């Protein structure tokens, strides 16, 4: 059960706060509807013993209360529905903003198979409950109004009834607690299932070629996880269903108790007390069943809200300016970018030592072509992300033209770069403003031999359904068109055929250098190292120092002797 210190509760409060007027309206109208239902039951109970002289007054009361019930229930439903849908919209916007502002290293460690279910399944769980919330609210108010009427009929009999209802409520509470733990466990298994679904989608070719692995994924991973989810959900819901059935029996026990105790303990009370109790308790069965029937949905919504609150807390960031409207760059020229005494560590997944990059001193000057080379796992991509301002150093400084890049200047600094990572995402839209963008894009499509497959239509590539190498060429075109002063390529040529690999290193990089661009390339193509002005070598997270290459200083590599 969530307490007041639970982050989910705080999150719900922050979501409700902008709509407090509508929430208050829904509550007040629900109170009107619930009180009117209780009043209508009282009128019906009186009508059972009324004489002919009271008929006119009872009919007027009956009609007026019916109108109030309609106004209260419909108004409460509409208000609560508007609040629920606005909260879902706000939640979706807030989560998207959190992810856009999240620290890159936190986002990378969270993993997609955990992130996507929060954005889809958890939000859908809250959306489902928001759909039923108006009926949940009205049912709660009706039950409350009926209990008030029972207290008015007979306070002593109400106390006995309330004690039995409290006993049943406690049983429901215990069942709901166990059900909640089941829903929480099932939600954890959902993350595993999402991961396995990604496995069969992204590893389809490999699974087709490997029968034992295919059987393992299908039986040991997917089927077993699906069965676990099913078993846990069945157990949790069965608890709530059983509690619901016992609650129905308990309701009739309460009715029997009221019928037995009234003549024994309060023989002077009028028969209308017994009939009123029976009438109200029988009517209450419907709203109570509605409340109990919504408990599974409420349980899932609480688990989902907790997961969303955890994600929001984990993705907290000080860069709140990331979602501001973009402005025109005032100065996109640079003379140098520099890492000074920079170090950065990744947390180890187990008892192993964490990977540490640095301390690094590196200065890259305007117009240079710099190759970053080293073995896999030596820290090349981490170094790039520090240079780009995507990672914040644990120690040391990132500088632009000798000025530290901190706070709000960090995002302005990032706008100097266009990148094609090894795990890049290809956007099909071309955002550079200008009447000549389609012509420029078409020229590069021709040069990279893509014009027969791709065109620029309405400011976007007509298709991105291409081979890996061709998609990287489109990413290069996007980078070219953006016109930023620094271009970063992470193993761009790895997926190209030999001809385009040579064109990239010997022609395209030279053309960009002639345009005054600064170019940083992660590469293993040692036969093209002579195309660099400087090579930065990494080994185990440190810039390699030897007689020919001082840390961060220019070292012109020898030309390859291979043809």
N, C-alpha and C positions, 0 to 999 in steps of 0.2 A: 504493500500500500504506500502511496506517495505521501510524504509529509510536507510540511510547509517549507522545509529547507530543500526539498527536491527541486532540481533545476527545471524539471518539466512544469511544475506548478508556476514558477516564476515566469516561464516562457508563455504559459497560457494567459497569465495576468497581463503580460505585455501585449499579447495579441488582442485581448478583450478591451484594453484601455481605450483605443480610438473609437470604439462603438458603445461606450458605456450608456449613452442615452437610449440606444435601441435595446440594449440588454435590459435596462431598467424598464423600458416600455413593455418588453416581452414578459418580464416578471410581474409587473403590475396587471397587465391584461390577463396573464395566466391566473393571478390571484382572483381577479374578477370572475373568470370562467370557473375556477375551482369552487369559489364561494357560492356562485350561482348554482352549480350542480348540487352542492350540499343543501342550499336553500330549496331547490326543486324537490329533492328527496324529502325534505321536511314538509313541503306542501303536499306531496303525494301521501305521505304518512298521515297528515291531518285529514286529507280527503277521504281516507278509509273510514274515519269515524265522524265525518262532518254531517251536519243536517242540511236540509234544503235551504235554510237561510244563509248558509255560508258559501253556497255554490258560486255565486257571482264573484265574491272576493277571491276565492281560490282560483277561478279561471283567469282573472286578471293577473294574479300573482304568477300563475303558471306561465301565461303568455309573456309577461315581462321578464321572468327569469330565463325563458327559452331564448329571448332576444339577447339578453346579457351573455348567455352561454355562447351563442354564435359569435357575438362581437369579441368576447374574451378569447375564445379558442382560436378563431380565425386570425385575430390581431396578433395573438401571441405566436401562432405558427408562422405568420408572415415575418414578424420582427425577428424571431429566432432564426428563420431560414435565411434572411438577408445577412444577419450577423455571421451565421455559419459559413455561408459562401464567401463573404468578404474575408473571413479569417483564412479560409483555404487559399484564396487568391493572394492574401498578404503573406501567408506561409511559403507559398511557392516562390514569390518574388524574393522574400527574405533569404531562402535557401540558395537561390541562384546568386544573389548578391554575396552571400557568405563564401560560396565556392569561388566566385570571381576575385574576391579579396583575400582568399586563404593563402597563407604562406606556401610557396611551391613545395618545399620539402615536406610539410605536413600533408599536403594534398597527394603527393607521390606515395607517402607511406600509408595513407588510408586505403588505397587500392580501389579500383573501379567496382569490383564485385561487391564491395561493402557500400560504396557511395550510391550506386544506381538504385538499390532497393530502398534506401532512405528517400530518394527523390520520387520514387514511384509507389512502392508498396506501402510505406509508412504514411505518405501523404494521402494515398487512397484510403487507408484505414481511418484516418481522421476525417476525410471527406465523407466516408460512409456514415460515420457517427454524426457528423454535422447534418446529414440528410434526415436522420432519425431524431435529432436533438429536440426539435419543437414538440414532437409527440412525447418524448421523454420528459420534457419540462411540464407540459400540460398534465400528464399523468401524475407526476409528482405533486403538482398543485392540487389536483382533484383529490388525491389520497389525503393530503393535508387537510383540505376543507371537510372531507368526510369525517376525519378524526376529530376535528373541532366540533362538528355537529353531534358526534357520539358523546363527547364530553358534556355538551349542553343537555342532551337527553338524560344522562345519568352519570354523574361524576364517579361514584364508587364502581359501577359496572364498567365504565371506561378504563379505570385503573387496572381491573382484572384483564380486560381485553388487551390493553396496552402491554401488560406484562407478557401475555402469550405472544403478541405480535413481536415484542422485543426478542423473545426466545427464538422465534422463527427467523428474525432478521440476523441474529447472531449466527445461526446455522448457515444462512445465506452468505454472511460475511466470511466465515471460515471457508466455505466452498469456493467463494470468489477469490480468496487469497491463493488457494491451491490452483484454481483455474488460471489466475494471473501468472503464476510461476510457470505453468504449462505454456501459456501464450508467449511468455518471454523466451522460453527454451525453443519453441517452434520458430520464433523470429530469428534466433541465432542460426538454426538450421537453414532458414531461408537464405541467409548470406552464403552458406556453403553451396546450396543448390544453385544460386546465381553464378557462383564460380564454376560449377560443373557444367552449367549451360554454356558459359563462355568457352569452356574446354571443347565441347562437341561442335560449337560453331566455328571457332578459330582454328581448331586442330582437326578439322574434318578430313583433310587429305592424309595426314599422318595416321589417323585412326583407321581409315579405309585400308591402309597398307600394313596394319599391325593387329592381327586378330586378338592375341592375348590382352593387349592394352585396351582394345575396343571393348572386350568383355569386362575387363576390370572397371573401366569408366562407366559402362552401362549398368552392371550389376552391383559392384562394390561401392560405387560412388553415387550415381544418380538414383537407382532403385532403392538403395539402402537409405539414402537421405530423404527421399520422398516418403518411404514407409515410416521413417522416424517422425517426420512432420505430421503425417496422417495419424499415427498412434498418439502422439502428444496432443494434437488438436481434439481427437476423439475423447481422450481421457479428460481433458479440461472441460469440454462442452458437456460430456456426460455428467460430470460433477454438478454443473449448473442446472442441467435438466432434472437430475434427481432432486436437487434442492428445490427446484420449482414445483415438482410433484408433491414433495413433502409440505411445501408452503400451501398448496391447495388443500391438502388434508388438514393442515393446521387451521386454515380459514374456517372450514366446517366445524372443527373442534371448538373454535372461538364462538361460532354461532350456537352450537350445542350448549356451551358453557353459559352463554348469555340467557338462553331459554330456561336452563335449569336453575341458575342462581337467582334470577329475578324474583320468582314466587317464593323461593326459600329464604332469601336474605332481605328482600324488599317487597313483602306481600302487599304493601299499600300503594305501590307504584302503579300507574295506569297501564293497561295493555299496550298503549301506543309506544311505550318504552321498548318492549320486546319486539314489536313489529318494526319499529324504527331501526333497532339494532340489526335485525335480520335483513331488512331492506337495504340498509346502507352497506352492510358487510357483503351481501351478495353483489351489490353494484361495484364495490371496491375490487372485486376479484378481477374484473377486466383491466382497470388501470394498473393493479399490482402485477398481473401477468405481463402487461406491456413493459413495465419497469424491469421485471426479472428477465424477460426475453431480450432486452437490450443490453444486459450485462456482458455477454460475450463481445458485442461490438464496442462497449465502453472499455472492456479490458484490453482489446487490441489497440484501441485509440490511445490508452494510457501508455502501453508499451511503445507505440509508435512515437508519441510525444517525448518519451524519455530518450529514445534513440535520436530524435531530431535535436533535442536539447543538448545531448552529448556531442553531436556533430557541430552544433553552433558554438559550443564552448571550446571545442578542440580547434576550430577554425578561426578563433578570435584573432584579430589583427589590428595593428595601429594604423594601417594604410587606408583610412576611411575615405581618402580622396580619389580612390581608384575608379569610382563610378560617376565622377563628375563629368559634365559634358566636355568633349574634347575641344581643345582650342588650337589655333594655328601655332605652329612652332615659331618662336621668336628667333632662336639661334640654333640651327642644327649643324653648325660647323664645330669641329673639334681639332685640337692639336695633338692631344694624347689622352689615353686612358691608362690607369695605373693601379696595380695592387701593391700595397706597401705593408709588409709584415703580416700578410693575411693568412689565417688558418681557419679550417672548418672541419668539423667531425660529424660522422654519422653514428647514431646509436646502434650498437651491435644487437642482432636479433637474439643472441644467446650469450653464453659466458665468454665468447670470443672477444678479442680486443677490437674496439671500434676503429673504423677506417678514419684516418686523419690526413687531410691535405695541408701541406705547408709546414712551417711558415714560408710564404711565397712573396718574392719581390719581382714584379714584372711590369715593364712599361712598354706600351705599344704606341708608335707614333703615327700620325696622319699619313695616309698613302702607302703604308707598308702592307706587304703580303706576308703574314706570319703563319707558319705551319706549327700545330701542336701535335707532337708525336709521342708514342710510348706504347707499352704493352696494354692489353685489355685489363681493366681494373686498376690502372695506374693513377686515375683521377682526372683524365682529360675532360670529360663532360662536366665534372664538378667544377673544374677550373673555368670552363666556359660559362657556367651558370653564375659563378662569382663575378666574372668580368661583365656579364650582362646585367648584374644587379638583381637576379632572380633569387639567389641565396644571400642571406645576410651573414657576413663573416662573424665567427666567434671572437676573433681578435684581428686587429689590423684595420686598414683603411682602404676604401675604394675611392679613387680620385678621378675627376675629369678636369683636365688642364690644370692640375695641381690643387684643385678645390675638392674637399671631401664631399662625397655623395651620401647624404643622410636625409632622413625624414621625407618631406614632400618632394625634395629634389630627386629622390630615387626613381620615381615613375617618369619624370621628365627625362632623366638620364636614359632610361630603357628605350625611349622613343627614338634614340639614335640608331638602333640596331634593327636589321632584318635578319632573320635566322631561318635555316632549314636544318632542324635536328634530325638525328637518325630515326627517332620515333615521332617525326613531325605529323602535324594534322594539316591536310590540304583544304584550304578554304576556296570555294569556287567563285566567290565574289571579288571584284577588283575595286578597291575603295579609293584609290588615288583620284583626286578631282582633276578634271581637265578634259578638254574636247578631243585631245589627241591620244588619250589612253587606248582606245580600241586599235588605232593604227599602230601604236608602239607594240601592243600585245601581239598584233597580227605579224609584225616584223619578226618578233622573237619566236612565235609559233612556226614561222617559215624556217628560221635559222636552226631550230631544234627539231625540225622534221616532224612537227605535230599538226600542221595545218590541215592535213588530210583527215584528221580525226577530231580536231577540236576547233571551235570558233568562239569568238567573243560575241555574246548576244545579251543585250540589256544589262551591260556591266558585269557579266559573269561568264565563266567558261561554260560552253554548251554541255560538256560532260567531263566527269572526272573518273569514269569507269575505264581505267587504263591499266597497263602493267605497272609494276612497282617503279621501274626505271623511268617510264613516261610520266608517271605522277610526280616524280622528283623533278623532272624537267618543267612541269607546270608550276611546281613550288618555286623553282628558280626564276621563272618568268614573273611570278608574283613579287618575289624579292627585288627583281630588277625594276619593276614598275613603281614600287613604293619609293624609290629614290632616296633612301636614307644613307647617311655617310659611312656606316660600318655594316659589313655583311659577314655573317658567320655561317659556315658550312660544316656540319658534323657528318663526316663520312658520306658526302653527297655522291661521290663517284663510285661508291661500293656496288651500287645496283645498275651501273651503266655498262654497256658493251665497250670493248677496247677503243673503238673509234670515238665515241662520245666522251670517254674518259680522257683521251688525249685532247679533244677539243676543249673540255672544261679546263684542264690544267694549263695548256699552252696558248689558248686563244681567249676564252671567256674571262679568265682571271686577269689576263693582260689588258683586255678591253676595260674591265672595271677599274683597274689601276690607272689607266689613262684618263678615266673620268674623275680621278681624285679620290676614289673610294679606299677605305681601309678594309682589309680582308683578313679574316681569321679562319683557318681551315684545320679541322681535325682530319688526319690522314694516316693511312698505312702504306700508301703508294710510294715506296722509296725511290722508284725509278723517275718520279716527278719532283723529288725534293729540290732539284735545282731551280724549280720555278718560284721558290720562296725567296724573299729577301732575308728571312730569318727563320730559324727552327728553334722551337722551345721543346725540350725533351723532358718528359716526366717519368719518374720511376718510384713506385710505392708512395705516391703522394708528394714527392719532392722534386723540384727542378734539379736536373742533373748538372753537376759541376765537373768539368774537366779542364784540361789546358786550353781547349779551343772554344769552349762555350761557358762563359761566366753567367751566373744566374740573372736572367732577364736581359742580358746584353746581346747585341747583334752577333750572330755567328753565321757566316755564309757557308752553306754546305758545299761539299765537293760535288761536282756534276757526276751523275751516274755514268759508269762506263758501259752500261747496257744500251743497246740500240733503242 
